[in-house]
Amino acid sequence: MKLLGKAAIVTGASRGIGKGLALAIAKEGADVVVNSLDTVEADEVVDQIRSMGRESFALRGDVSCASDVEALIAATVKKFGRIDILVNNAGISVFKPFFEVTEQVWDRTLPNRRTT
């Protein structure tokens, strides 16, 4: 168990790559916070992590919203005392021709884009 005693946050962890990463990190010994917009799927991942003997909880949040990120950090530190691992997996994809992507959709895809 390479990560025994570590505390991790995985964003977008309710399915796909994020779920796989959350489970792999837990398998290596870390306690994992499962962040997602989907609480039902996130709770299922938490149950899987707990079945491995690791601590875990789900926290619904949108990582493009600063207050949600602050709440995620605060809840993790409150529960585990620290954050050792952060996997920024959450994201969205827009499947349409490039010239049909609006500026609003582009800004949602890359929320921290700065203009000068």
N, C-alpha and C positions, 0 to 999 in steps of 0.2 A: 504494500500500500504506500505508494510514493507521496500521496497527498494527505496522509493521516494528520488530523488536527487542523487542517486548513479550512477556511471559510470562503465560499465562492458565490458569485452572482452570475447567472446566465440569463441574458435577455432573450426574448423570443424563444423561450424554452419549452413551450407546450407541445411542439411537434417538430418534425423534420430534423434539420441539423442541430438546432438548439436543444431539442429533446435528447438527441444522441450524445451531445456534448455534456449535458447535465448528468445523464446516466453514467457516462464514462468517468467523469470527474468524481462522482459519488463512489463508483466502483473502486477507484484508487484511494478512497478514504476521506474525501472532503465532505463537509456539510454544505448543502447547496440551497440557495434561494432561487426559486423558479419564478421568473418574471414573464408575464404574458398579458395580452389583452383578453385571452380566453380562459376564464377561471375554471371551467369544467375540465378542460384538457390539462391545465396546469395542476389541478388537484390530483389527477391521475398520475402525473409524473412524480409528484410529491409522494404519493403512496408507493410507487416503485422504488424511489430512493430510500424511503423509510424501511421498506422490506429488506434492504441491503444492510440495515443497522446504522444508517447515517441519519443525521438530523436534517430536516428540510421544511420549508414552508413556501407557499405561493403568495405572490403579491401582484395584484393587477396593477398595470401601469403602462403608460405610453412614454417611451423613452425620448420622444420629440417634445415632451412637456417638462420643463425644468422642475416644476413642483413635484411631479411624479418621480423624477429621478432623485430629488432630494429626499422624498419619502422612502424610496427604495434603499438608499444609502443609510438613512437613519434607522430603519427597521432592521437592516442587516447588522449594523453595529450594535444595536440594542440587544439583539438575540445572540450574536456570536462574538461580540466584542471587537471585531475587526473585519477587514476585507482583505483577503490574500490573493484572490483570483477574480478577475472580471472578464467575462466573455461578452463582448458587444455584438451579439448575433442578430438582434431584432432589425427588421427592415421591411420595406415594401417593394414590390415590383409592379411596374405598369407595362402591360403587354398591348401596345398599340404602335402604329407607325410614328416615328420620331416627330414628324411635323404636326402630328395631332396631339402631342403632349402639351398641355397648357402650362403656363408659368406656375399656377397654383399647384398642379400635380408635381411639377419639377421641384418646387420648394418643399413639398411633403416628402419626396423621395430623398432629398438632400437637405434636411431641416436646418443644419448649422451653416449653410452657405452664407458667406458674407459678401456684401456688395461694397464697392468703393466709390 
